[in-house]
Amino acid sequence: MSLRIAVAAPFQQKGRERMRKSEFVVALSLDRDWFSPDQAKRLVDVASGQGLLAREGDDLVAEFDPAAVEIPEEFVPDERLLQEQSTFEKVLDKVVSGGTAKQTAVAEINELQQRVGVTVEAAAILYARRRGIDVSAEADEALADLKA
């Protein structure tokens, strides 16, 4: 969820859902002093991979409503946001965003994995789909990983 907060901040600051990539980087690095410019560019890559940002030419477009995201006053993003998430982590984030407690989801996914005898990624995808959560991109990613 903190990735969503970090991405929402520059859009909220500018009061729009589209901005130049350079504006986004400046907002995160100079205005907020959360990241170096290179780290802010990396955040763009991670957020794009997570489906939070779309790239349209030199512009970044929020794929969610940034105005609806609450940014705590004391919020400072962790540099771990700059790391790529595993397929399991992506699915788990969607399940948690869908209203399931993280601890509950992990326990139930692990139980499903053992019962069905599949990878943890496959179990997480099945778990999410049973709850009506769209994890199509993550399913494609998991399948590609299995084929590799």
VMD Tcl script that draws the C-alpha trace (Angstrom):
set ca {
  {0.00 0.00 0.00}
  {2.88 2.39 0.61}
  {3.83 2.14 -3.07}
  {0.38 3.51 -3.91}
  {0.89 6.33 -1.40}
  {4.31 7.24 -2.82}
  {2.91 7.27 -6.36}
  {-0.18 9.26 -5.37}
  {1.78 12.05 -3.65}
  {3.10 13.85 -6.76}
  {-0.32 13.66 -8.43}
  {-2.03 15.06 -5.35}
  {0.59 17.79 -5.13}
  {-0.16 18.86 -8.72}
  {-3.91 18.21 -8.45}
  {-4.09 16.02 -11.53}
  {-3.89 12.42 -12.75}
  {-1.37 12.99 -15.57}
  {2.06 14.60 -15.49}
  {5.38 14.54 -17.24}
  {7.79 11.94 -15.94}
  {10.28 14.71 -15.16}
  {7.69 16.48 -12.96}
  {7.01 13.23 -11.13}
  {10.72 12.66 -10.50}
  {11.20 16.24 -9.27}
  {8.19 15.95 -6.95}
  {9.59 12.80 -5.31}
  {13.25 13.78 -5.23}
  {13.44 17.55 -4.77}
  {10.04 18.59 -3.45}
  {9.54 15.76 -0.97}
  {13.16 14.59 -0.64}
  {11.99 10.98 -0.51}
  {14.28 9.57 -3.20}
  {17.23 10.50 -5.37}
  {16.29 11.27 -9.00}
  {17.54 7.82 -10.05}
  {15.50 6.15 -7.32}
  {12.42 8.14 -8.36}
  {12.90 6.88 -11.93}
  {13.16 3.35 -10.56}
  {9.91 3.93 -8.66}
  {8.27 4.77 -11.99}
  {9.40 1.40 -13.35}
  {8.16 -0.51 -10.30}
  {4.82 1.36 -10.23}
  {4.35 0.77 -13.94}
  {5.02 -2.92 -13.44}
  {2.42 -2.97 -10.67}
  {-0.19 -1.33 -12.89}
  {-0.29 1.88 -10.87}
  {1.15 4.03 -13.66}
  {0.70 4.02 -17.41}
  {3.25 5.62 -19.72}
  {1.95 7.71 -22.57}
  {4.86 9.29 -24.37}
  {6.67 11.48 -21.85}
  {3.64 11.48 -19.56}
  {2.75 9.29 -16.62}
  {-0.93 8.61 -16.00}
  {-2.23 7.35 -12.67}
  {-4.19 4.13 -13.12}
  {-6.07 4.77 -9.87}
  {-7.60 7.84 -8.24}
  {-4.68 9.57 -6.49}
  {-7.05 11.98 -4.73}
  {-8.65 9.02 -2.93}
  {-5.34 7.98 -1.34}
  {-4.68 9.27 2.17}
  {-1.08 10.31 2.69}
  {-0.21 10.37 6.39}
  {1.64 13.53 7.37}
  {4.59 11.56 8.77}
  {4.74 9.17 5.80}
  {8.18 8.50 4.33}
  {8.42 5.63 1.84}
  {10.85 2.82 2.45}
  {13.52 2.21 -0.20}
  {12.32 -1.41 -0.39}
  {9.57 -0.05 -2.63}
  {12.19 0.16 -5.35}
  {12.58 -3.59 -5.46}
  {10.49 -5.68 -7.80}
  {7.82 -7.66 -6.04}
  {7.43 -11.36 -6.63}
  {4.28 -12.64 -8.28}
  {3.13 -13.93 -4.91}
  {3.62 -10.51 -3.30}
  {1.69 -8.80 -6.10}
  {-1.24 -11.19 -5.72}
  {-1.13 -10.90 -1.93}
  {-1.24 -7.10 -2.17}
  {-4.36 -7.32 -4.35}
  {-6.01 -9.76 -1.94}
  {-5.25 -7.48 1.01}
  {-6.51 -4.45 -0.94}
  {-9.67 -6.48 -1.55}
  {-10.33 -6.60 2.19}
  {-8.71 -9.79 3.46}
  {-6.30 -9.47 6.39}
  {-2.74 -10.24 5.29}
  {-2.14 -12.86 7.98}
  {-5.42 -14.61 7.11}
  {-4.64 -14.57 3.38}
  {-1.12 -15.98 3.85}
  {-2.38 -18.76 6.13}
  {-5.21 -19.70 3.77}
  {-2.96 -19.55 0.69}
  {-0.40 -21.81 2.40}
  {-3.15 -24.26 3.36}
  {-4.48 -24.24 -0.21}
  {-0.98 -24.79 -1.57}
  {-0.47 -27.85 0.61}
  {-3.93 -29.25 -0.11}
  {-3.74 -28.82 -3.89}
  {0.00 -29.45 -4.30}
  {0.91 -26.44 -6.44}
  {3.40 -23.57 -6.20}
  {2.67 -20.77 -3.77}
  {2.12 -18.43 -6.73}
  {-0.48 -20.76 -8.25}
  {-2.22 -21.13 -4.89}
  {-2.29 -17.34 -4.41}
  {-3.75 -16.83 -7.90}
  {-6.41 -19.46 -7.28}
  {-7.20 -17.93 -3.89}
  {-7.57 -14.45 -5.40}
  {-9.71 -15.63 -8.30}
  {-12.05 -17.44 -5.91}
  {-12.59 -14.07 -4.27}
  {-13.34 -12.34 -7.57}
  {-10.04 -10.47 -7.72}
  {-8.55 -9.94 -11.18}
  {-5.04 -11.35 -11.18}
  {-4.79 -12.06 -14.92}
  {-1.47 -10.26 -15.32}
  {0.01 -12.10 -12.36}
  {-1.26 -15.44 -13.71}
  {0.45 -14.72 -17.03}
  {3.63 -13.79 -15.18}
  {3.55 -16.98 -13.09}
  {3.00 -19.08 -16.21}
  {5.93 -17.40 -17.97}
  {8.12 -18.06 -14.93}
  {7.15 -21.75 -14.98}
  {7.99 -22.03 -18.67}
  {11.39 -20.38 -18.21}
}
mol new
graphics top color blue
foreach p $ca { graphics top sphere $p radius 0.5 }
foreach p [lrange $ca 0 end-1] q [lrange $ca 1 end] { graphics top cylinder $p $q radius 0.2 }
display resetview
